[in-house]
Amino acid sequence: MEISEEAVIVNSSRLKSVVWNDFDRVKKGETFAAICRHCKRILSGSSTSGTSHLRNHLIRCRRRSNHDITQLLTRGKRKQNTLALTSFSYNQAPVKNEVVTVASTNLEQGLKVGNINTGSVNFDYRRSQLDLARMIIMHGYPLGMVDDIGFKTLVRNLQPLFDLVTVSEVEADCMEIYKKEKQRVYEELDKLPGKVSLTVDRWATNGGTEYLCLIAHYIDDSWELKKKILNFLVVDPTQAEDSLSELVMTSLRNWDIDRKLFSLTIDNRSTYDRIVHRIRDQLCQHRFLMCEGQLFDVRCAASTVKLLVHDVLQTSGEIINKVRETIGYVKGSQGTQEKFNEIVQLVGINWQKGLFIDKPFRWNSTYMMLEAALECKEAFPQLQEHDPGFSMCPSGLDWDRLRAITSILKFFHEVFNVFVGRKHITANSYFAEICDIHLQLIEWCQKSDDFISSLALKLKSKFDEYWKKCSLIMAIAAILDPRFKMKLVEYYYPQIYGDSAPDCIDIVSNCMRALYSGHAIYSPLAAHGQSSASESSGSIVKDRLTGFDRFLHETSLSQNTKSDLDKYLEEPFFPRSVDFSILNWWKVHEPRYPVLSMMARNILGIPISKVAQESLFDTGDRALDHCWSSLKSDTLQALMCSQDWMRNELEVIDSKSSGTPVFALRYDTN
């Protein structure tokens, strides 16, 4: 459309749409046109044309310097769903309390877009690049998604000013984010008031590559249980034990936490014994470990139970396979299934679960398969009478043993369910459950059925190795629970040890006091609520009486002054309740028990179990997602660590928010 000099500008004050703030409406004869004030493009200005095409033009107009499109995308009076975003920017100080309101709007083309009201803020290309990298890290997307046609089309339509990045560019952005986040984690670990415990987890890929994942666990100054992935390292399965132990030690030194390490939790496999011993010996040489490293070696409780379950399934493999074949035959044809259902009704079985075949790598599904089969075991012999082709029905003895096997699996399943749904479990939570396993194994060993008793003896032999290494640290953690103190140990040990119980209780008590003395000696000032240094005019002034504080502590012990530990054990128990938080209790009582609270911080932060909730019932190692498994080792480590740090940060923010979804992602580079 051409506009001649005869055209006149129409007064647009009566036009309600905000798009007319950026267009001039002109009229020539009976024809109306809209001229963009930025690029002078001429579009239809007829009242019958609407304003959608004008809005779409302004969104894409490259000469329009102000990219505040709030009013362009708002039509009439609509219900807006708002989402609070904490805004930060790269290469500048974070903007505090800046809130971005996002409203959902539908364009004529059926697309949903964000209505972003940030005032007069120009498009930040660098920030958008880093937004993309963070999205890939957080959600585990493949780096190659930036080359996908669908992704390119989406980004181009959302923001034409954004120049698409290559895989190498987004990889570099991910590495930049990793380095900045790593520095923050380093500073956090450096400022910790207590010790750090380490877990070592083994990961694998479909291609056979193996990795070691090193995770730091600790309780921070706010008495919150935290964990951070420190390294994700590719390892050669044929590497010698010296190489693997040195790999762990190098990581500890790089993070400068070798002097802060309290314990190491690893799978309960004999192949790890020499590795743990080498690491412990190196730390003991520098006197970094308390009690000469007696509590350093912790074997994972969940992996130990999984080993016991594996032995149960392996020993019972022949009988379990009969059940699989039986169920497979019943479900193999519709006619057989219908006939079986008729028999179930005739026998009068109250059948709730239905038959199904288990998943080979999820042992809880095997337990549920057996449980469902036992419910209708009377129907299988009836089916065999009516169907000559059904010849694999378990015998009466098989069903008796299956009932015993299922009861064993049920017990372990219930133990695991105690921890399902609890994201952060402190060390005091395990003692009672592990003691119950011990007592149950003793009972199974006394069964008259040779099959069950021999199986139980095999399980108990493996469990005893775990109990020997880890019972002491779990008992001490239970004592630090103000609901139980020494009483839980005094309740279980006579059942486990019989006449030897008093001696075993004394061992726990003596270790408890030695550990307390170690904390008091290495941190004597905490016992008096004092500080060895004071801040004056922004500088640190050395306290020259630190030696006196040590002398005062030692003489107080000789004068039979009551310690924190004595006061704690003598005072009344805290009532047992479902919603009790042991970390909140110690946070409140820290001023009353300054030394014992330091000890509680270090003990309760020990990961007695290191298996993730989603892997509790898996029978193999954790597997790496295929979309990241082919990446370079340095890139993979950066992605795995950054993802863990970012997700943990969001969990903390979400837990403190009051219901409004908040995404507080850091974008500053300071």
ZASERO-905366 format. One record per residue (C-alpha): y, x negated, z; residue in three letters. Coordinates in steps of 0.02 Angstrom, whole numbers, padded with zeros to 5 digits, always signed. Example, Ala and Ser with C-alpha at 12.3 -4.5 7.8 and 13.67 -1.06 7.14 Angstrom:
! ZASERO-905366
-00225-00615+00390ALA
-00053-00684+00357SER
***
This chain:
! ZASERO-905366
+00000+00000+00000MET
+00172-00067-00046GLU
+00326-00026+00055ILE
+00490-00024-00040SER
+00663-00042+00027GLU
+00678+00148+00024GLU
+00553+00163+00166ALA
+00628+00200+00336VAL
+00567+00155+00509ILE
+00515+00309+00606VAL
+00562+00326+00790ASN
+00395+00297+00879SER
+00451+00341+01055SER
+00356+00505+01044ARG
+00195+00416+00997LEU
+00087+00396+01153LYS
-00034+00260+01098SER
+00011+00086+01159VAL
-00036+00011+00991VAL
+00138+00060+00929TRP
+00208-00076+01041ASN
+00142-00196+00910ASP
+00170-00093+00752PHE
+00319-00020+00660ASP
+00286+00154+00589ARG
+00376+00178+00423VAL
+00391+00326+00307LYS
+00417+00339+00120LYS
+00416+00514+00058GLY
+00266+00600+00135GLU
+00171+00437+00165THR
+00165+00348+00333PHE
+00118+00165+00358ALA
+00098+00047+00507ALA
+00161-00132+00490ILE
+00096-00263+00612CYS
+00243-00349+00696ARG
+00144-00512+00707HIS
+00064-00539+00537CYS
+00159-00403+00438LYS
-00004-00327+00375ARG
+00016-00147+00315ILE
-00109-00015+00371LEU
-00114+00173+00365SER
+00004+00256+00486GLY
-00045+00436+00452SER
-00075+00546+00603SER
-00241+00595+00528THR
-00300+00414+00524SER
-00298+00392+00711GLY
-00265+00224+00794THR
-00438+00144+00804SER
-00408+00038+00650HIS
-00244-00021+00725LEU
-00329-00072+00888ARG
-00465-00165+00793ASN
-00335-00259+00693HIS
-00239-00313+00848LEU
-00398-00378+00930ILE
-00426-00492+00780ARG
-00246-00532+00735CYS
-00236-00722+00742ARG
-00045-00726+00743ARG
-00036-00623+00898ARG
+00001-00749+01037SER
-00027-00633+01184ASN
-00210-00588+01195HIS
-00192-00462+01334ASP
-00291-00319+01257ILE
-00294-00208+01410THR
-00192-00065+01342GLN
-00267-00080+01168LEU
-00439-00032+01230LEU
-00386+00102+01354THR
-00392+00279+01284ARG
-00330+00427+01385GLY
-00389+00459+01559LYS
-00565+00389+01589ARG
-00675+00350+01735LYS
-00679+00163+01756GLN
-00821+00067+01834ASN
-00743-00091+01904THR
-00825-00256+01937LEU
-00741-00384+02048ALA
-00743-00562+01981LEU
-00678-00712+02074THR
-00578-00811+01946SER
-00575-01000+01933PHE
-00522-01114+01794SER
-00572-01286+01735TYR
-00452-01432+01742ASN
-00340-01345+01867GLN
-00344-01292+02047ALA
-00442-01132+02082PRO
-00338-00974+02079VAL
-00366-00887+02244LYS
-00394-00702+02257ASN
-00370-00669+02073GLU
-00467-00513+02030VAL
-00518-00462+01856VAL
-00550-00277+01827THR
-00682-00238+01698VAL
-00691-00060+01630ALA
-00820+00005+01508SER
-00747+00074+01346THR
-00827+00139+01187ASN
-00753+00096+01018LEU
-00778+00206+00865GLU
-00911+00087+00802GLN
-01015+00124+00957GLY
-00990-00050+01033LEU
-00959-00072+01218LYS
-00825-00196+01263VAL
-00740-00258+01420GLY
-00565-00204+01462ASN
-00498-00362+01543ILE
-00333-00355+01635ASN
-00277-00530+01680THR
-00093-00515+01641GLY
-00025-00628+01504SER
-00164-00758+01500VAL
-00204-00850+01339ASN
-00382-00869+01281PHE
-00461-01021+01368ASP
-00583-01097+01245TYR
-00647-01232+01363ARG
-00681-01108+01501ARG
-00781-00999+01382SER
-00886-01150+01331GLN
-00929-01184+01513LEU
-00961-00999+01544ASP
-01091-01006+01407LEU
-01173-01162+01481ALA
-01179-01083+01654ARG
-01257-00925+01584MET
-01394-01027+01500ILE
-01427-01124+01660ILE
-01428-00975+01777MET
-01541-00863+01675HIS
-01655-00997+01603GLY
-01610-00962+01422TYR
-01661-01088+01288PRO
-01522-01204+01231LEU
-01565-01160+01052GLY
-01501-00982+01076MET
-01330-01042+01016VAL
-01406-01063+00842ASP
-01476-00886+00836ASP
-01395-00773+00705ILE
-01387-00626+00825GLY
-01298-00729+00956PHE
-01173-00798+00831LYS
-01135-00623+00767THR
-01110-00556+00943LEU
-00992-00696+00994VAL
-00892-00685+00832ARG
-00866-00499+00854ASN
-00821-00514+01038LEU
-00698-00657+01017GLN
-00655-00724+00844PRO
-00554-00865+00923LEU
-00710-00941+01002PHE
-00781-01081+00894ASP
-00970-01081+00907LEU
-01049-01232+00990VAL
-01201-01333+00938THR
-01356-01366+01042VAL
-01299-01543+01080SER
-01128-01480+01136GLU
-01199-01349+01255VAL
-01321-01481+01321GLU
-01174-01595+01358ALA
-01085-01453+01448ASP
-01240-01421+01554CYS
-01245-01605+01602MET
-01060-01599+01649GLU
-01091-01448+01762ILE
-01241-01535+01840TYR
-01143-01691+01884LYS
-01004-01593+01968LYS
-01125-01481+02064GLU
-01228-01633+02115LYS
-01075-01712+02194GLN
-01045-01555+02297ARG
-01226-01553+02356VAL
-01215-01738+02400TYR
-01060-01707+02506GLU
-01144-01559+02591GLU
-01296-01662+02637LEU
-01186-01804+02699ASP
-01095-01689+02821LYS
-01250-01607+02894LEU
-01255-01603+03085PRO
-01444-01622+03089GLY
-01596-01688+02998LYS
-01669-01645+02828VAL
-01849-01599+02790SER
-01923-01628+02618LEU
-02053-01535+02516THR
-02142-01608+02365VAL
-02208-01481+02240ASP
-02309-01513+02083ARG
-02267-01421+01922TRP
-02357-01423+01755ALA
-02331-01370+01574THR
-02451-01300+01447ASN
-02443-01468+01359GLY
-02512-01559+01511GLY
-02350-01641+01569THR
-02332-01647+01759GLU
-02176-01649+01867TYR
-02132-01677+02049LEU
-02002-01560+02121CYS
-01916-01629+02277LEU
-01828-01499+02385ILE
-01721-01529+02539ALA
-01730-01402+02681HIS
-01606-01397+02824TYR
-01506-01289+02943ILE
-01319-01310+02915ASP
-01176-01308+03040ASP
-01170-01117+03030SER
-01353-01106+03080TRP
-01408-01044+02909GLU
-01572-01104+02832LEU
-01538-01187+02665LYS
-01638-01274+02530LYS
-01585-01374+02378LYS
-01685-01449+02236ILE
-01643-01634+02234LEU
-01746-01698+02088ASN
-01863-01635+01955PHE
-01956-01789+01897LEU
-02085-01813+01761VAL
-02238-01908+01825VAL
-02389-01988+01748ASP
-02548-01915+01827PRO
-02627-02087+01815THR
-02486-02169+01914GLN
-02540-02266+02067ALA
-02499-02204+02242GLU
-02373-02346+02263ASP
-02274-02283+02113SER
-02269-02103+02173LEU
-02217-02150+02350SER
-02082-02264+02281GLU
-02023-02122+02169LEU
-01994-02015+02323VAL
-01911-02156+02419MET
-01794-02193+02274THR
-01740-02011+02273SER
-01707-02015+02461LEU
-01601-02173+02444ARG
-01503-02105+02296ASN
-01457-01952+02398TRP
-01430-02061+02552ASP
-01543-01953+02661ILE
-01682-02077+02699ASP
-01602-02103+02870ARG
-01592-01914+02896LYS
-01770-01868+02848LEU
-01871-01780+02983PHE
-02030-01720+02897SER
-02119-01710+02730LEU
-02216-01554+02679THR
-02346-01575+02543ILE
-02505-01491+02481ASP
-02658-01509+02592ASN
-02752-01628+02477ARG
-02830-01792+02530SER
-02759-01874+02372THR
-02586-01864+02452TYR
-02635-01950+02615ASP
-02596-02128+02560ARG
-02431-02074+02479ILE
-02372-01992+02640VAL
-02426-02141+02745HIS
-02331-02263+02634ARG
-02171-02160+02645ILE
-02190-02141+02833ARG
-02220-02328+02857ASP
-02063-02373+02761GLN
-01957-02251+02862LEU
-02032-02309+03027CYS
-01990-02491+02985GLN
-01807-02442+02988HIS
-01832-02331+03141ARG
-01773-02177+03048PHE
-01911-02063+03116LEU
-01923-01989+03291MET
-02081-02002+03395CYS
-02137-02143+03280GLU
-02167-02020+03139GLY
-02296-01918+03236GLN
-02224-01755+03167LEU
-02181-01820+02994PHE
-02338-01769+02897ASP
-02339-01580+02873VAL
-02467-01498+02759ARG
-02421-01334+02676CYS
-02494-01184+02769ALA
-02499-01070+02617ALA
-02586-01198+02507SER
-02713-01226+02646THR
-02753-01040+02653VAL
-02766-01039+02462LYS
-02894-01180+02474LEU
-02996-01075+02596LEU
-02986-00926+02478VAL
-03040-01037+02334HIS
-03196-01088+02432ASP
-03235-00905+02468VAL
-03220-00857+02285LEU
-03319-01009+02227GLN
-03461-00981+02349THR
-03468-00796+02304SER
-03443-00821+02118GLY
-03614-00755+02064GLU
-03598-00592+02161ILE
-03417-00566+02107ILE
-03466-00591+01924ASN
-03595-00453+01944LYS
-03456-00336+01999VAL
-03348-00388+01851ARG
-03491-00354+01729GLU
-03528-00188+01813THR
-03348-00130+01802ILE
-03335-00194+01624GLY
-03487-00092+01574TYR
-03419+00067+01654VAL
-03250+00048+01571LYS
-03326-00011+01406GLY
-03340+00164+01332SER
-03260+00331+01363GLN
-03428+00417+01381GLY
-03488+00298+01516THR
-03322+00315+01607GLN
-03334+00505+01604GLU
-03514+00502+01664LYS
-03469+00385+01807PHE
-03325+00498+01860ASN
-03444+00647+01865GLU
-03565+00550+01975ILE
-03423+00501+02092VAL
-03378+00684+02115GLN
-03560+00737+02140LEU
-03589+00603+02272VAL
-03431+00662+02360GLY
-03336+00499+02358ILE
-03152+00510+02401ASN
-03098+00389+02268TRP
-02916+00336+02267GLN
-02894+00169+02179LYS
-02999+00175+02021GLY
-03098+00033+01943LEU
-03012-00115+01862PHE
-03053-00295+01817ILE
-02960-00431+01910ASP
-02843-00563+01839LYS
-02928-00734+01850PRO
-02774-00828+01914PHE
-02721-00701+02047ARG
-02844-00699+02192TRP
-02767-00544+02271ASN
-02818-00446+02116SER
-02998-00504+02145THR
-02989-00440+02323TYR
-02923-00270+02265MET
-03056-00260+02129MET
-03194-00285+02256LEU
-03115-00162+02377GLU
-03106-00028+02241ALA
-03287-00060+02190ALA
-03348-00045+02369LEU
-03269+00127+02385GLU
-03387+00197+02254CYS
-03538+00083+02275LYS
-03655+00235+02300GLU
-03615+00294+02123ALA
-03677+00138+02033PHE
-03864+00161+02072PRO
-03848+00342+02014GLN
-03772+00283+01850LEU
-03916+00161+01828GLN
-04041+00306+01840GLU
-03952+00404+01702HIS
-03909+00256+01590ASP
-04052+00136+01542PRO
-03926+00015+01467GLY
-03845-00015+01637PHE
-03948-00158+01707SER
-03823-00268+01800MET
-03798-00158+01953CYS
-03782-00261+02115PRO
-03924-00244+02239SER
-03911-00178+02416GLY
-03902-00356+02484LEU
-03766-00396+02358ASP
-03663-00249+02419TRP
-03684-00303+02601ASP
-03622-00478+02561ARG
-03482-00409+02453LEU
-03424-00306+02602ARG
-03419-00463+02709ALA
-03331-00564+02574ILE
-03203-00426+02549THR
-03168-00420+02735SER
-03134-00609+02732ILE
-03017-00591+02583LEU
-02932-00443+02667LYS
-02895-00548+02819PHE
-02814-00687+02717PHE
-02722-00557+02613HIS
-02647-00483+02772GLU
-02595-00657+02831VAL
-02501-00685+02668PHE
-02421-00514+02675ASN
-02338-00562+02839VAL
-02229-00682+02741PHE
-02204-00578+02583VAL
-02030-00503+02583GLY
-01961-00635+02702ARG
-01858-00755+02599LYS
-01812-00882+02732HIS
-01947-00912+02862ILE
-01915-01030+03007THR
-02052-01142+03077ALA
-02079-01037+03235ASN
-02153-00893+03131SER
-02317-00980+03088TYR
-02400-01028+03252PHE
-02473-00857+03296ALA
-02537-00825+03120GLU
-02623-00995+03107ILE
-02700-00973+03279CYS
-02770-00804+03224ASP
-02850-00889+03074ILE
-02928-01017+03190HIS
-03000-00883+03304LEU
-03064-00781+03157GLN
-03154-00933+03085LEU
-03238-00962+03253ILE
-03297-00781+03253GLU
-03364-00790+03075TRP
-03461-00948+03116CYS
-03557-00850+03248GLN
-03615-00714+03126LYS
-03802-00686+03113SER
-03794-00678+02922ASP
-03833-00854+02862ASP
-03731-00831+02705PHE
-03574-00785+02802ILE
-03598-00912+02943SER
-03628-01056+02822SER
-03475-01005+02721LEU
-03372-00995+02881ALA
-03429-01169+02936LEU
-03371-01238+02769LYS
-03202-01153+02789LEU
-03181-01210+02968LYS
-03218-01391+02923SER
-03074-01388+02799LYS
-02961-01291+02917PHE
-02991-01412+03060ASP
-02917-01554+02957GLU
-02760-01451+02934TYR
-02755-01398+03117TRP
-02768-01579+03174LYS
-02615-01629+03073LYS
-02502-01479+03095CYS
-02543-01382+03254SER
-02428-01489+03361LEU
-02270-01460+03259ILE
-02306-01273+03248MET
-02333-01263+03436ALA
-02168-01351+03471ILE
-02079-01233+03351ALA
-02155-01084+03443ALA
-02093-01154+03610ILE
-01917-01156+03539LEU
-01930-00968+03514ASP
-01846-00892+03670PRO
-01963-00742+03661ARG
-02117-00851+03692PHE
-02075-01026+03754LYS
-02233-01107+03826MET
-02323-00941+03852LYS
-02382-00920+03672LEU
-02467-01091+03679VAL
-02542-01047+03849GLU
-02607-00883+03776TYR
-02693-00953+03621TYR
-02757-01123+03676TYR
-02884-01060+03805PRO
-02959-00948+03669GLN
-02969-01094+03548ILE
-03012-01242+03660TYR
-03096-01160+03810GLY
-03110-01280+03957ASP
-03012-01415+03863SER
-02859-01303+03848ALA
-02760-01379+03996PRO
-02770-01553+03920ASP
-02717-01489+03749CYS
-02571-01394+03826ILE
-02517-01554+03915ASP
-02517-01645+03747ILE
-02398-01515+03675VAL
-02287-01519+03830SER
-02277-01710+03832ASN
-02235-01717+03647CYS
-02102-01585+03673MET
-02020-01688+03809ARG
-02034-01850+03710ALA
-01951-01767+03563LEU
-01814-01700+03675TYR
-01785-01873+03750SER
-01773-01944+03574GLY
-01635-01822+03530HIS
-01546-01854+03694ALA
-01554-02044+03677ILE
-01503-02051+03495TYR
-01364-01924+03526SER
-01316-01950+03709PRO
-01139-01887+03682LEU
-01201-01716+03633ALA
-01278-01699+03806ALA
-01104-01702+03881HIS
-01016-01604+03743GLY
-00907-01755+03702GLN
-00863-01849+03544SER
-00879-02034+03512SER
-00722-02034+03405ALA
-00562-01935+03404SER
-00439-01898+03267GLU
-00264-01959+03293SER
-00130-01946+03160SER
-00264-01920+03028GLY
-00361-02079+03072SER
-00522-02108+03169ILE
-00504-02192+03339VAL
-00660-02274+03409LYS
-00716-02221+03582ASP
-00751-02382+03677ARG
-00847-02291+03815LEU
-00997-02242+03711THR
-01101-02367+03808GLY
-01047-02283+03969PHE
-01106-02115+03902ASP
-01278-02188+03868ARG
-01280-02262+04044PHE
-01228-02094+04118LEU
-01368-02005+04024HIS
-01501-02128+04081GLU
-01446-02123+04264THR
-01441-01933+04259SER
-01623-01932+04209LEU
-01668-02047+04353SER
-01576-01932+04475GLN
-01686-01784+04424ASN
-01541-01688+04349THR
-01605-01535+04256LYS
-01606-01559+04069SER
-01572-01431+03935ASP
-01759-01416+03910LEU
-01795-01381+04094ASP
-01659-01249+04103LYS
-01719-01167+03943TYR
-01901-01157+04001LEU
-01855-01090+04173GLU
-01739-00952+04115GLU
-01803-00776+04073PRO
-01880-00735+03905PHE
-01781-00647+03772PHE
-01854-00473+03739PRO
-01962-00459+03583ARG
-01884-00353+03446SER
-01910-00328+03260VAL
-01735-00378+03208ASP
-01727-00537+03312PHE
-01646-00687+03227SER
-01691-00851+03307ILE
-01554-00944+03214LEU
-01422-00824+03279ASN
-01491-00847+03454TRP
-01475-01036+03447TRP
-01304-01022+03367LYS
-01244-00921+03516VAL
-01329-01032+03645HIS
-01284-01200+03567GLU
-01146-01235+03697PRO
-01269-01204+03839ARG
-01406-01315+03767TYR
-01315-01450+03667PRO
-01462-01571+03655VAL
-01601-01443+03641LEU
-01503-01349+03506SER
-01499-01509+03402MET
-01686-01521+03421MET
-01707-01337+03376ALA
-01601-01361+03220ARG
-01716-01501+03160ASN
-01881-01418+03207ILE
-01846-01240+03149LEU
-01788-01306+02979GLY
-01958-01383+02941ILE
-02044-01290+02797PRO
-02217-01258+02867ILE
-02258-01178+02701SER
-02180-01227+02535LYS
-02259-01101+02416VAL
-02136-00982+02334ALA
-02165-00797+02364GLN
-02202-00763+02182GLU
-02339-00896+02185SER
-02425-00849+02349LEU
-02576-00772+02263PHE
-02585-00891+02114ASP
-02735-01006+02105THR
-02653-01146+02003GLY
-02498-01257+02003ASP
-02328-01185+01960ARG
-02297-01182+01773ALA
-02135-01227+01687LEU
-02061-01101+01567ASP
-02102-01147+01388HIS
-01921-01136+01327CYS
-01871-01284+01437TRP
-02034-01382+01436SER
-01991-01478+01276SER
-01822-01541+01338LEU
-01783-01721+01381LYS
-01825-01764+01561SER
-01643-01793+01611ASP
-01587-01629+01534THR
-01731-01534+01614LEU
-01689-01605+01785GLN
-01506-01558+01763ALA
-01551-01379+01716LEU
-01680-01353+01854MET
-01567-01424+01990CYS
-01409-01335+01932SER
-01500-01169+01916GLN
-01564-01183+02095ASP
-01393-01230+02164TRP
-01302-01091+02071MET
-01428-00957+02119ARG
-01423-01008+02301ASN
-01234-00998+02300GLU
-01238-00823+02227LEU
-01367-00767+02356GLU
-01252-00823+02496VAL
-01103-00733+02420ILE
-01202-00575+02387ASP
-01266-00573+02566SER
-01087-00580+02630LYS
-01014-00452+02508SER
-00989-00272+02562SER
-01079-00189+02419GLY
-00964-00236+02275THR
-01052-00351+02151PRO
-00964-00518+02158VAL
-00991-00663+02040PHE
-00908-00816+02115ALA
-00941-00956+01994LEU
-00847-01119+02014ARG
-00752-01179+01862TYR
-00636-01309+01935ASP
-00663-01492+01895THR
-00575-01558+02048ASN
***
